[in-house]
């Protein structure tokens, strides 16, 4: 039946009364819409390979699903964001590394819980089963184990890949950048963890994205909570993954998934519901240490004590104003062993296209989490032949979501974004001065001045000035026959149209003085 279906689809796609034929496919018994879509996609690809009616090769010019191009304006915004983030990482003493974009499949397998299904597997290219990296944390752990490194503070900015359902308007892609900061090594409790949270606080404050909140929890508190609520040991991770959906789904739907899909008892689910609704600070940790149920779990008590210590360090770092202890925070990745955290924007005013806001209303949380991380003390040991552990804690900045907000803000404010850093345009007022312009621009380049010249022998002065206004170039160095005779250059300020004659010898210093900001 499916074979006859494919023949009819193919004949329709090749132009033989395409529309009625494709419509008639729905009359085939037992064939679902998903099967139709899948077969149509395959045959469209085949049609593109063999060509259309004219015998020519045809293809659709588009980016792959979940990816995008970036124009110069968008790249200028990205570079500004990267500069802020890298500056913060370096301020905290981090060095950088790089790792391959693909890893052995077995390196990534079993590290991401239910999200493992989102890993991109590559075809066998010579005996090795490979996958595109899902994040930068697992490759970092592999790097530490392989090179026997026990202490490092590093940052890594690179692209990762996830076979997810993309939501482009909310900064969710299949190919995207991650910006990671991690501290590896044996140190006293919560000092490196507090610094990671301080870094998130600095970056989000520096980018001026609006109000934000950093939620913290601890995997040991979650596991202790599950235990005292009656969750079987073998269901801890799968229930944790369900709790992790609370930022996207109401509690009623999360509870239904726990009971109906994960097989948890209604009583256990209700007890979990009481705890995951709690939020606070050091006071909440102190209260839970006295809680009749939670106090029965040594694991939970250890986590709660560390939360108290964490808040005491955050007070010294002056970062507690944005941090909240939130028992609903789970983070579904399997490798977390202790403290976990996630930053979300809480300001209204950035429109999104989520399922809850398709009526055009604004949400209080615009694009979901913009940073997340935690402690993963056992991950390196999974790669070490002798199982030697290297304690690690880190944070990943959700750079694509931040880009989406920055782009929306620039659009809303009709902000003019400079896409180059040119300080001065070398222009001519008369004809036949190409050699003189090229000589001057070369002198500026050699002195480290960012300069450019129009690629015409005799450009009109008006065209050169208009280019400066459109590109945001602040200065114009104008050459004319009289200026050459007098040994000067006419320096024009584009914004005010002020002009002043500067001696050739003093030009470089004058440009630096006027553009040093």
C-alpha positions, 0 to 999 in steps of 0.5 A: 500500500505504501509503495503505491502511495509513493508512486502516486506522490512522486507522479504528483510532485513531478508535475502530473496534476500535482495538487489533486493527486497529493490531496487524494493521498489522504484517501489511502487507508492506514496511512497517517499524516506523519507518514505522508509528510515523511514520504513527501519530504523524501520525494521532494529531496529526490526530485531536487536531485534529479531535476524538474521538468526542464532537466536542470538541477533544482534546490531550495535556497534555505538554511537547515531547520533550527539554524540561521544566518546572521547579518552584520548588524546582528553580528555586531550585537553578538560581538558586543555580548561576547566581549562583555562575557569574555571580559567577565570570565577573564576578570575572574582569572579564567583561561580558555581551551577548545575541543572538537565539534564531534566526539566519540558517541560513547563519550556522550552516551548516558550523560544527559538522561532523557535528553540523550535522544537529542544528540546528533549521531553522525554516519560511520566515516571509517570505523568510529561512531561519532556524535556532534557535541551536545554541550561543552561540559562533557567534552571538558570532563573528557579533556580533564581525564585524558590529560590528567588535569586536576586543577583548572579554571577555564572558559570555553565559547563554541557551538553545540548541537541538539536535535530539538524542536526549534523555537527561533523567536525565543532563541532556541535553535539546533545549532547554537553557541554556549559560553561556559565557565568551570572551576575544576579542583578540590577546594573548600565547600561552596567558595567556587560555587558562589563565584560561579553565581557571582559571575552570572550576576555580573554578566546579566547586570552588565548586559542590562537585559532587565530584571532577573532572578537566579534560582538555586537548589541542590541535587542532594536536597531533591534526592532526599526530598524524593526519598522522604516522599516515597519515590522509589530509588529507580525513579529518582532520575525520571521524576527529576526530569519531570520536575524540571518541566515546572518552568514550562508546565503547570503543576497539574500537568507535571503531577499527571505525568508523574502519576500516569506516565512515570507510575508514581503514587498519587500520595508521593506526587502530592507530597512532592508538590508541597515541597516544590512550591517553596521558595526563599533564602537562607531562612528557608534552608534553616526551616527545612533543616528542622522539617520533620520529613526532610531532617530524616535524610542525611543527603538533604541535610548536607545539601541544605547546610551547603545552601546556607553556606552558599548564601553567606558567601553570596552576601559577601559578594553582594549578590543575594539580591537576585538569588532565590532558593527554589525547590522546584529547580531540578535541571534534568541532566544526569551528571549533576551531583550537588548545587544547581542553579538557573537564571531567568529574566523576570521583566515584562516587555519583551514579546515572545511567541510561546504557546502561552502568549500567542495572543500577542500578550507579553509574558513576565518571563520572556525567553526562559532561562538565560544561564544554568549550571551546577556541581558535577563531581563524578563526571570526570571519574566516568572517563578516568581509567582508574575512576579518579574524580575531579570535583567540578562546578560551572555555569553555561550562559544561554547566549542565543536567548540573550542575543534574541533579547538584545536584537528585539531591544535594538529593533524596538528602540530603532537603535542604529547599530554600527557594523564596523569600527572604522575611525576615519575615511580617507577622501579626496576633494578633487580628481586624480588623487587616488595615489595620495589617498592610498598612501595616506590610508596606508600610513593610518593602517601602519599606525593602527588606525582603523581607516578605509578608502572608496574603491574608485579612482575619482569618487565624488566628495558627496558620495564619500561623506554620505558613506560616512554618515550611513556607516557611522564613521566619525571622521573624514580625512580630506585631501585636496590639491591645496592641502597637499601643497600646504602639507595638511589634511582637512579633518572633518567631524561627520556629526557636527560637520566641523572642519579643521586643517591638521598638519600631516605629522600631527594627524595620527595623534589628532585622530586618536585623541578624537576617537579615544572613548 
